[in-house]
Amino acid sequence: MVHPALPRRFLGAAAAAVLLLGGCTAAAPEPAPTAAQRPEPPVVDPVQQYADDRVSVMTLDQKIASMLMVHVPGLDAAQLGGFAAAYGLGGLILMGDNIPDPPGALAGMTPMMSAQAGLPVLIATDQEGGVVRRIYTDDAASAEQLRYAAPDAARAAFAERGALLESVGITVNFGVVADVSADPASFIFERSMGSTAADAAARVSEAVAGESGEVLSTLKHFPGHGVSGEDSHTGIPSTGMGLDEWRAGHAPPFEAGIDAGAELVMFGHLQFDAVDPVPATLSSLWHEVLRDDLGFDGITITDDMNMLERSGRPEYASQAQNAVLAVLAGNTMLLYVGAVDVPAVVTAVREAVLAGTIPVALVDDAARKLLVLRRTLSGETGRFVHCFEECQQIIE
């Protein structure tokens, strides 16, 4: 009898003979699986692999810096790119002062804004059309006209707009306003594509479809500026609206845009006291609603973080602390249109991570998502190769 604790793989020829002499019949060896029977090796996404490999060697400071998108004034493309490279920023937002005359000359500038062709920075702008446009040659219909036109007019307008942005090297458009407003006195009214949730949703969906394949679409300003007539550029609009009312009257345009494939959602500095008594930008609960209820797993970005400081609310007077709160809430990227002390912001977030206030997984996940997006934009699929002390740069 073979000892029950002895695995059969350790039985030699002598033991096998004992089994046979004892009247036992040894089982015939199983035939080797054929090629058709062997499991297929897992398919590895080269872009995801690149991001995994790269994020594994990034320092905490590098990961945090990659979550920042800032505005650098002026028309010196080398200066803009140099600033982004020096701090390892993930993106640049172009405002009116960054647009040359004629705007077509921007096409020669944008390639200079990325130090690595294999990992370009995100280059964004606000190109809604109408009252909000950085490239003045954009004559496609804006929300002010689209709210009264058939929904498919939004697709045509944003296809034209997206093609214009792509032609000059802009990769992200903060242009699809998903806010619902029926109040002509509201500052967001002429930028909203509908007075009802259904009307806005139909046009938002078409606008995202129009931009598809040309620029990355952004839905703004989640959870919706239409709940208040106040302007978040001068304060923090607040409302007593609860989740059920919001779901019925303001969620549909965001849902429609997400279903249409929008890659980014911009959070607004909007306070729903009945949901979470802090601006949605700084609310982990609102990030959960977007992820779990609306099914969005793409890039979330704040509205201009400087607006929090300008609100006059003493609890938001610190740029560094606001950054900590924004990362903790779950934002993938923090946007700064005004002045920003990048080292101070990075230091504050790093210290919060090291103190355990911000889970390191939040930063890692954000950095990885942004690496995937930027690498995808490059069109390259090669492996990431890391250079150590003997190298001064990353080899693509």
Secondary structure, 3 states (H helix, E strand, C coil): CCCCCCCHHHCCHHHHHHHHHCCCCCCCCCCCCCCCCCCCCCCCCHHHHHHHHHHCCCCHHHHHHCCEEECCCCCCHHHHHHHHHHHCCCEEEECHHHCCCCHHHHHHCHHHHCCCCCCCCEEEECEEECCEECCCCCCCCCHHHHCCCCCHHHHHHHHHHHHHHHHCCCCEEEEEECCCCCCCCCCCHHHCCCCCHHHHHHHHHHHHHHHCCCCEEEEEEECCHHHCCCCCCCCCCEECCCHHHHHHHCHHHHHHHHHCCCCEEEECCCEECCCECCCHHHCHHHHHHHHHHCCCCCEEEECCCHHHHHCCCHHHCCHHHHHHHHHHHCCCEEEECCCCCHHHHHHHHHHHHHCCCCCHHHHHHHHHHHHHHHHHHHCCCCCCECCCCCCCCCEC
